Amino acid sequence: MSNKDIDKFTDHLFREYHGKMISFLSAKFGYQQIDNIVDAVQEAFEIALSEWRYKGTPKNCFGWLIYVSQNKLINKINRDSVGSKILNRISYEEEESIASHEAEDSLLQLLIFFSKINVSDRNKLIISLYYLCGFGYSEISRAMMLPVETIKKIILRSQVLIKKIAIQYEKCEFESLHNEMPHLLHVLYLMFNEGFKSAQKRESIKKDLCFEAIRLSVLVKKYQEDHCELNALLALFFFHVSRFPARIQENGWISIQFQNRTLWDKNLISEGYAYLNKIDLSKNRLNKYHLEALIASVHCSSPNYEKTDWRLISTLYSQLEFLEPNAIAVKINRVIAESNYLPITPLIEKMFDLEPMLNDFLKFPFYSTLAFLYEKGEKKEMACHYYWCSLSYTNNQFDNEYINLKLSLLHW
């Protein structure tokens, strides 16, 4: 492999193995060691980047990474607790035989453990995204719409809390998984969203992260087979990933209006419908994930943009608004759907009603949507003005390329 291939491969492994390694080592050495475990895992990946360039990749990457991170962890624990007799090195041969699937139960146990920490639901999500999903501060900041400094403080405080309650929950049983599903589903949802549209400056779609969210969802399904929201979430994921081949061209996004629908993966769409059809609405209420999956299914079943049932999509967004009355992004998406069958001027007025409720994380979709509406209303100068405004609220290369393309098409 070339150095570039090694970098890409280890990044892929980080997304796939980070949570497994954290949870596996936490189960083995205790949750109270989690801050040392995170450092040890990070060091193991840094060593992998260096050594694999020259020695090649090992047969069992997961076993290799566990072996290195475990030895790093043992050194840290010995420094912190001199003369500790509880630690014994495990030979490379034993560690090399570890298969990644052996860590999966510990992964769910750690998720259950995080859900039991006595902090707000918001902070539980932040802790889970940091430790189990390998999210950096900026990624969590975007996902939670909070300043980076706030995220850092929450993570720092969590280390103290984890140590305090670790002894109470040395092992979390799967029987309690049902009670923790709302938290778990939210983690998986945010994990997928970060992959679907990356917060990183030079990244668009992180496919590895999206497929890891799907893999974890399928893992949870082994213990929650008929869970309505989980089936809806899996349907949503499959509908979204089916469009991946058509979403990007060179360095820019392709809006759904101009995507080549022959590139959409029909097998993945069918998989999405299979999960959607497992939901029994006579026993379950409509929920956020189900509504979003239904919206995605309408797009996936439409032969083209013009023949999409925009009124149905708008109705579904209305129901989603009812469930999430403060979700500005939902209101913006509803306006976009309505722009395909309602007069533009009242929709622009509706958008301006939302402006006082914006935070910095919502300004890019707000201004780019406003520009889109002015463009549809054939008000070129105002469209260009708001496209320029939107550029001030994104650092993502793909967002920038998309907006600059829109400006060039408007000859601005």
C-alpha positions as CSV (number, residue, x, y, z in Angstrom):
1,M,0.0,0.0,0.0
2,S,1.1,3.6,-0.6
3,N,1.3,6.1,2.3
4,K,-2.0,7.6,1.1
5,D,-3.6,4.2,1.0
6,I,-2.4,3.5,4.5
7,D,-3.8,6.8,5.8
8,K,-7.1,6.1,4.2
9,F,-7.1,2.5,5.5
10,T,-6.3,3.5,9.1
11,D,-9.0,6.2,9.0
12,H,-11.4,3.5,7.9
13,L,-10.3,1.2,10.8
14,F,-10.6,4.1,13.3
15,R,-14.2,4.5,12.4
16,E,-14.9,0.8,12.5
17,Y,-12.8,-0.2,15.5
18,H,-12.6,2.9,17.8
19,G,-15.8,2.1,19.7
20,K,-15.1,-1.6,19.8
21,M,-11.6,-1.0,21.2
22,I,-12.8,1.5,23.9
23,S,-15.6,-0.9,25.0
24,F,-13.4,-4.1,24.9
25,L,-10.7,-2.5,27.0
26,S,-13.2,-0.9,29.3
27,A,-14.9,-4.2,30.0
28,K,-11.5,-5.8,30.7
29,F,-9.8,-3.1,32.8
30,G,-12.8,-1.2,34.2
31,Y,-14.8,1.8,33.1
32,Q,-12.9,4.0,35.6
33,Q,-9.9,3.7,33.2
34,I,-11.7,5.1,30.3
35,D,-9.7,8.3,29.9
36,N,-6.4,6.2,29.9
37,I,-8.1,3.8,27.5
38,V,-8.9,6.6,25.0
39,D,-5.3,7.8,25.1
40,A,-4.0,4.3,24.6
41,V,-6.3,3.7,21.6
42,Q,-5.2,6.9,20.0
43,E,-1.6,6.1,20.5
44,A,-2.1,2.6,19.0
45,F,-3.5,4.2,15.8
46,E,-0.6,6.6,15.6
47,I,1.8,3.7,15.9
48,A,-0.1,1.8,13.2
49,L,0.2,4.8,10.8
50,S,3.9,4.8,11.3
51,E,4.7,1.1,11.4
52,W,2.3,-0.1,8.7
53,R,4.0,2.2,6.1
54,Y,7.1,0.1,6.3
55,K,6.1,-3.3,7.6
56,G,2.7,-3.7,5.9
57,T,-0.6,-4.4,7.6
58,P,-1.0,-7.4,9.9
59,K,-3.4,-10.3,9.2
60,N,-5.6,-9.3,12.1
61,C,-5.7,-5.5,12.4
62,F,-8.1,-5.5,15.3
63,G,-6.0,-7.9,17.3
64,W,-2.8,-5.9,16.5
65,L,-4.4,-2.7,17.6
66,I,-5.8,-4.2,20.8
67,Y,-2.5,-5.7,21.6
68,V,-0.7,-2.3,21.2
69,S,-3.3,-0.2,23.0
70,Q,-3.5,-2.7,25.8
71,N,0.3,-2.5,26.4
72,K,0.1,1.3,26.3
73,L,-2.8,1.1,28.8
74,I,-0.9,-1.2,31.1
75,N,2.0,1.2,31.2
76,K,-0.3,4.1,32.0
77,I,-2.0,2.2,34.8
78,N,1.3,1.2,36.3
79,R,2.5,4.8,36.3
80,D,-0.8,5.9,37.9
81,S,-0.8,3.1,40.5
82,V,2.8,2.0,41.3
83,G,3.2,-1.6,42.3
84,S,-0.2,-2.6,41.0
85,K,-0.4,-6.4,40.9
86,I,-3.7,-6.7,39.0
87,L,-2.1,-6.4,35.6
88,N,-0.6,-9.2,33.5
89,R,0.5,-8.9,30.0
90,I,-1.3,-11.1,27.5
91,S,0.8,-12.6,24.8
92,Y,0.6,-11.4,21.2
93,E,-0.5,-14.8,20.0
94,E,-3.5,-14.7,22.4
95,E,-4.4,-11.1,21.5
96,E,-3.9,-11.7,17.8
97,S,-6.6,-14.3,17.8
98,I,-9.3,-11.8,19.0
99,A,-11.9,-11.3,16.4
100,S,-13.6,-7.9,16.2
101,H,-17.0,-9.4,16.8
102,E,-15.9,-10.5,20.3
103,A,-16.0,-6.8,21.2
104,E,-19.5,-6.1,20.1
105,D,-21.3,-7.2,23.3
106,S,-19.0,-4.9,25.3
107,L,-19.8,-2.1,22.9
108,L,-23.5,-2.3,23.7
109,Q,-22.7,-2.7,27.4
110,L,-20.7,0.6,27.3
111,L,-23.6,2.3,25.6
112,I,-25.9,1.1,28.3
113,F,-23.4,2.3,30.9
114,F,-23.2,5.8,29.5
115,S,-27.0,6.0,29.5
116,K,-27.0,5.4,33.2
117,I,-24.7,8.3,34.1
118,N,-26.6,10.9,36.1
119,V,-26.3,13.8,33.6
120,S,-28.7,15.4,31.1
121,D,-29.7,13.5,28.0
122,R,-27.8,16.0,25.9
123,N,-24.6,15.3,27.9
124,K,-25.1,11.5,27.6
125,L,-25.2,11.9,23.9
126,I,-22.0,14.0,23.9
127,I,-20.2,11.4,26.0
128,S,-21.3,8.6,23.8
129,L,-20.3,10.3,20.6
130,Y,-16.9,11.1,22.0
131,Y,-16.0,7.7,23.5
132,L,-17.8,5.3,21.3
133,C,-18.0,7.0,17.9
134,G,-14.6,8.6,17.9
135,F,-16.1,12.0,17.2
136,G,-13.7,15.0,17.6
137,Y,-14.8,18.2,19.4
138,S,-15.8,19.9,16.2
139,E,-17.9,17.0,14.9
140,I,-19.8,16.9,18.2
141,S,-20.1,20.7,18.2
142,R,-21.9,20.5,14.8
143,A,-24.0,17.5,15.7
144,M,-25.2,19.1,19.0
145,M,-25.1,22.7,17.8
146,L,-23.0,23.7,20.8
147,P,-19.7,25.7,21.0
148,V,-16.6,23.6,20.9
149,E,-15.5,24.9,24.4
150,T,-18.8,23.7,25.9
151,I,-18.1,20.2,24.4
152,K,-14.6,20.1,25.9
153,K,-15.9,21.0,29.3
154,I,-18.6,18.3,29.3
155,I,-16.1,15.6,28.2
156,L,-13.6,16.7,30.9
157,R,-16.3,16.6,33.6
158,S,-17.6,13.2,32.3
159,Q,-14.2,11.6,33.1
160,V,-14.8,12.3,36.9
161,L,-18.4,11.1,36.8
162,I,-17.5,7.9,35.0
163,K,-14.9,7.0,37.6
164,K,-17.4,7.7,40.4
165,I,-20.1,5.3,39.1
166,A,-17.9,2.7,37.4
167,I,-17.9,0.4,40.4
168,Q,-21.7,0.3,40.5
169,Y,-22.0,-0.9,36.9
170,E,-19.1,-3.2,36.3
171,K,-21.3,-5.1,33.9
172,C,-24.5,-3.8,32.2
173,E,-26.9,-6.5,31.2
174,F,-28.8,-6.5,27.9
175,E,-32.1,-6.9,29.7
176,S,-32.0,-3.1,30.4
177,L,-31.3,-2.3,26.7
178,H,-35.0,-1.6,26.0
179,N,-35.1,1.2,28.6
180,E,-32.0,2.8,27.0
181,M,-33.2,2.6,23.4
182,P,-34.2,6.4,23.0
183,H,-30.6,7.3,23.9
184,L,-29.0,4.6,21.8
185,L,-31.1,5.5,18.7
186,H,-30.2,9.1,19.0
187,V,-26.5,8.2,19.1
188,L,-26.8,6.1,16.0
189,Y,-28.8,8.8,14.3
190,L,-26.2,11.5,15.0
191,M,-23.4,9.1,14.0
192,F,-25.1,8.5,10.6
193,N,-25.8,12.2,10.1
194,E,-22.1,13.1,10.6
195,G,-21.2,10.5,7.9
196,F,-24.0,11.7,5.6
197,K,-22.7,15.2,5.7
198,S,-19.3,15.6,7.3
199,A,-18.4,18.6,9.5
200,Q,-14.8,18.3,8.3
201,K,-13.5,21.0,6.0
202,R,-12.4,18.7,3.2
203,E,-14.8,15.8,3.5
204,S,-18.2,15.2,2.0
205,I,-19.6,11.8,2.8
206,K,-18.0,9.5,5.3
207,K,-19.3,6.2,4.0
208,D,-17.5,4.2,6.7
209,L,-19.2,6.1,9.4
210,C,-22.6,5.6,7.8
211,F,-22.1,1.9,7.3
212,E,-20.8,1.6,10.9
213,A,-24.1,3.2,12.1
214,I,-26.0,0.7,10.1
215,R,-23.8,-2.2,11.4
216,L,-24.4,-1.1,15.0
217,S,-28.1,-0.7,14.4
218,V,-28.3,-4.3,13.1
219,L,-26.3,-5.4,16.1
220,V,-28.9,-3.8,18.4
221,K,-31.7,-5.4,16.4
222,K,-30.5,-8.8,17.6
223,Y,-31.8,-7.9,21.0
224,Q,-34.7,-5.6,19.9
225,E,-36.1,-7.4,16.9
226,D,-39.5,-5.7,16.6
227,H,-38.6,-2.3,17.9
228,C,-40.6,0.2,15.8
229,E,-38.1,3.2,16.0
230,L,-35.1,0.9,15.3
231,N,-36.8,-0.5,12.1
232,A,-37.7,3.1,11.0
233,L,-34.1,4.2,11.6
234,L,-32.7,1.3,9.6
235,A,-35.1,2.1,6.8
236,L,-34.0,5.7,6.8
237,F,-30.3,4.8,6.7
238,F,-30.8,2.4,3.7
239,F,-32.8,4.9,1.8
240,H,-30.1,7.5,2.3
241,V,-27.1,5.3,1.4
242,S,-28.9,4.2,-1.7
243,R,-28.4,7.6,-3.2
244,F,-24.7,7.9,-2.4
245,P,-23.4,7.2,-5.9
246,A,-25.4,10.1,-7.3
247,R,-24.8,12.7,-4.6
248,I,-21.3,13.9,-5.5
249,Q,-19.5,14.9,-8.6
250,E,-15.8,15.8,-8.4
251,N,-15.6,18.3,-5.6
252,G,-19.3,19.4,-5.3
253,W,-22.7,18.2,-4.2
254,I,-25.4,17.3,-6.7
255,S,-28.8,18.4,-5.5
256,I,-31.6,15.8,-5.6
257,Q,-33.1,17.7,-8.5
258,F,-30.2,16.9,-10.8
259,Q,-29.1,13.5,-9.5
260,N,-28.9,10.6,-12.0
261,R,-31.5,8.3,-10.5
262,T,-30.3,5.4,-12.5
263,L,-27.3,5.4,-10.1
264,W,-29.5,5.0,-7.0
265,D,-29.0,1.5,-5.6
266,K,-32.3,-0.4,-6.0
267,N,-31.2,-3.2,-3.7
268,L,-30.5,-0.8,-0.9
269,I,-33.9,0.9,-1.5
270,S,-35.6,-2.5,-1.3
271,E,-33.8,-3.1,2.0
272,G,-35.1,0.2,3.3
273,Y,-38.7,-0.8,2.4
274,A,-38.2,-4.2,4.0
275,Y,-37.5,-2.5,7.4
276,L,-40.3,0.1,6.8
277,N,-42.8,-2.7,6.2
278,K,-41.9,-4.3,9.5
279,I,-43.5,-1.4,11.4
280,D,-47.0,-2.1,12.7
281,L,-48.7,1.2,13.1
282,S,-51.7,-0.4,14.9
283,K,-49.3,-1.0,17.8
284,N,-47.0,2.0,17.4
285,R,-47.4,5.8,17.0
286,L,-45.6,7.7,14.3
287,N,-42.2,8.8,15.5
288,K,-39.5,11.1,14.2
289,Y,-37.5,8.3,12.6
290,H,-40.5,6.8,10.9
291,L,-41.6,10.2,9.4
292,E,-38.1,10.9,8.1
293,A,-38.0,7.4,6.6
294,L,-41.3,8.0,4.9
295,I,-40.1,11.2,3.5
296,A,-36.9,9.5,2.2
297,S,-39.1,6.7,0.7
298,V,-41.1,9.2,-1.3
299,H,-37.9,10.5,-2.9
300,C,-36.7,7.0,-3.6
301,S,-39.9,5.9,-5.3
302,S,-40.2,9.0,-7.5
303,P,-39.2,8.6,-11.1
304,N,-37.9,12.2,-11.2
305,Y,-37.9,15.5,-9.3
306,E,-40.9,16.9,-11.1
307,K,-43.1,13.9,-10.4
308,T,-42.2,13.7,-6.7
309,D,-45.3,14.0,-4.5
310,W,-44.2,17.3,-2.9
311,R,-47.6,17.8,-1.2
312,L,-47.2,14.4,0.6
313,I,-43.6,15.3,1.6
314,S,-44.9,18.7,2.9
315,T,-47.6,16.9,5.0
316,L,-45.0,14.6,6.5
317,Y,-42.8,17.5,7.4
318,S,-45.9,19.1,9.1
319,Q,-46.3,16.0,11.2
320,L,-42.6,16.1,12.0
321,E,-42.9,19.8,13.0
322,F,-45.7,18.8,15.4
323,L,-43.4,16.3,17.1
324,E,-40.4,18.7,17.0
325,P,-41.9,22.2,17.2
326,N,-38.5,23.9,17.8
327,A,-36.7,22.1,15.0
328,I,-35.8,25.0,12.5
329,A,-34.2,22.6,10.0
330,V,-37.6,20.8,9.7
331,K,-39.4,24.0,9.0
332,I,-36.8,24.9,6.3
333,N,-37.1,21.5,4.7
334,R,-40.9,22.0,4.6
335,V,-40.5,25.3,2.9
336,I,-38.3,23.7,0.2
337,A,-40.9,21.0,-0.4
338,E,-43.7,23.7,-0.6
339,S,-41.7,25.7,-3.1
340,N,-42.5,23.0,-5.7
341,Y,-46.2,23.7,-5.7
342,L,-46.9,27.0,-3.8
343,P,-46.2,30.7,-4.7
344,I,-42.6,31.7,-3.8
345,T,-43.2,35.2,-2.2
346,P,-45.2,33.9,0.8
347,L,-42.6,31.2,1.4
348,I,-39.8,33.8,1.5
349,E,-41.8,35.7,4.1
350,K,-42.2,32.5,6.1
351,M,-38.4,32.0,5.9
352,F,-37.8,35.5,7.3
353,D,-40.1,34.7,10.3
354,L,-37.5,32.0,11.2
355,E,-34.5,34.3,11.1
356,P,-34.7,35.4,14.8
357,M,-34.5,31.8,15.9
358,L,-31.3,30.9,14.1
359,N,-28.0,30.0,15.6
360,D,-24.7,29.9,13.7
361,F,-25.1,26.2,12.8
362,L,-28.4,26.9,11.0
363,K,-27.4,30.0,9.1
364,F,-25.9,28.1,6.2
365,P,-29.0,26.1,5.3
366,F,-31.2,29.1,6.1
367,Y,-29.3,31.5,3.7
368,S,-28.8,29.0,1.0
369,T,-32.5,28.0,1.1
370,L,-33.4,31.7,1.0
371,A,-31.2,32.1,-2.1
372,F,-32.7,29.1,-3.7
373,L,-36.2,30.6,-3.2
374,Y,-35.2,33.9,-4.8
375,E,-33.6,32.0,-7.6
376,K,-36.8,30.1,-8.2
377,G,-38.7,33.4,-8.1
378,E,-36.3,34.7,-10.8
379,K,-34.8,37.4,-8.5
380,K,-31.2,36.9,-9.5
381,E,-29.6,39.8,-7.5
382,M,-31.3,38.7,-4.2
383,A,-30.4,35.1,-4.9
384,C,-26.7,35.9,-5.4
385,H,-26.8,38.1,-2.3
386,Y,-28.0,35.3,0.0
387,Y,-25.7,32.7,-1.7
388,W,-22.8,35.0,-0.7
389,C,-24.2,35.3,2.8
390,S,-24.4,31.5,3.1
391,L,-20.6,31.2,2.3
392,S,-19.8,33.0,5.5
393,Y,-21.3,30.1,7.6
394,T,-19.6,27.0,6.2
395,N,-15.9,25.9,6.1
396,N,-16.8,22.7,4.2
397,Q,-15.1,22.6,0.8
398,F,-18.0,20.8,-0.8
399,D,-20.5,23.4,0.4
400,N,-18.3,26.1,-0.9
401,E,-17.9,24.4,-4.3
402,Y,-21.7,24.0,-4.5
403,I,-22.5,27.6,-3.7
404,N,-19.8,28.9,-6.1
405,L,-21.3,26.8,-8.8
406,K,-24.7,28.3,-8.1
407,L,-23.2,31.8,-8.3
408,S,-21.4,31.0,-11.6
409,L,-24.6,29.7,-13.1
410,L,-26.3,32.9,-12.2
411,H,-23.3,34.7,-13.9
412,W,-22.3,36.5,-10.7
